[in-house]
C-alpha cells in the first residue's frame, strides 16, 4: 500500500484506512467497475503489487 503520491503511508493514513474498513457495505464500493474501495479513496491510498 502506498499513498496517492507513491510514498509509504504514515500512522495517520494507516489509521484512517483501517477505520474506513468498518464502513457498512464497503465491499459494495467495488461494484460498477471501481478499482479501489471507499477505504482507499477516503484515505488517499492505493494497493500495489510487488512482483
Kinemage of the C-alpha trace (Angstrom):
@kinemage 1
@onewidth
@group {chain A} dominant
@subgroup {mainchain}
@vectorlist {calphas} color= white
{ca unk a 1} P 0.000 0.000 0.000
{ca unk a 2} L 1.233 3.474 -0.868
{ca unk a 3} L -0.182 6.970 -0.800
{ca unk a 4} L -1.515 8.560 -3.968
{ca unk a 5} L 1.911 10.165 -4.418
{ca unk a 6} L 3.673 6.786 -4.209
{ca unk a 7} L 5.142 7.266 -0.741
{ca unk a 8} L 4.930 4.987 2.278
{ca unk a 9} L 1.873 5.862 4.373
{ca unk a 10} L 2.272 7.299 7.844
{ca unk a 11} L 0.470 6.232 11.001
{ca unk a 12} L -2.428 8.666 10.459
{ca unk a 13} L -3.074 7.418 6.918
{ca unk a 14} L -2.975 3.782 8.006
{ca unk a 15} L -5.333 4.542 10.894
{ca unk a 16} L -7.824 6.333 8.619
{ca unk a 17} L -7.730 3.492 6.087
{ca unk a 18} L -8.219 0.888 8.816
{ca unk a 19} L -11.152 2.742 10.372
{ca unk a 20} L -12.781 3.158 6.962
{ca unk a 21} L -12.832 -0.611 6.578
{ca unk a 22} L -15.634 -0.578 9.177
{ca unk a 23} L -17.936 1.391 6.841
{ca unk a 24} L -21.021 -0.759 6.344
{ca unk a 25} L -21.247 -2.137 2.820
{ca unk a 26} L -17.636 -1.208 1.970
{ca unk a 27} L -17.479 -4.276 -0.258
{ca unk a 28} L -20.220 -2.745 -2.417
{ca unk a 29} L -17.896 0.148 -3.280
{ca unk a 30} L -16.227 -2.134 -5.831
{ca unk a 31} L -19.420 -2.586 -7.833
{ca unk a 32} L -19.659 -0.627 -11.043
{ca unk a 33} L -16.071 -1.212 -12.116
{ca unk a 34} L -14.353 0.826 -9.421
{ca unk a 35} L -10.675 -0.070 -8.998
{ca unk a 36} L -10.462 0.916 -5.345
{ca unk a 37} L -12.788 0.747 -2.384
{ca unk a 38} L -14.052 3.591 -0.283
{ca unk a 39} L -11.352 2.875 2.314
{ca unk a 40} L -8.652 3.617 -0.295
{ca unk a 41} L -10.387 6.643 -1.805
{ca unk a 42} L -11.082 8.250 1.575
{ca unk a 43} L -7.574 7.630 2.931
{ca unk a 44} L -5.807 8.539 -0.325
{ca unk a 45} L -4.058 5.183 -0.651
{ca unk a 46} L -3.592 2.553 -3.333
{ca unk a 47} L -2.645 -1.116 -3.168
{ca unk a 48} L 0.303 -2.022 -5.368
{ca unk a 49} L 1.737 -5.333 -6.467
{ca unk a 50} L 5.421 -6.012 -5.878
{ca unk a 51} L 6.442 -8.758 -8.261
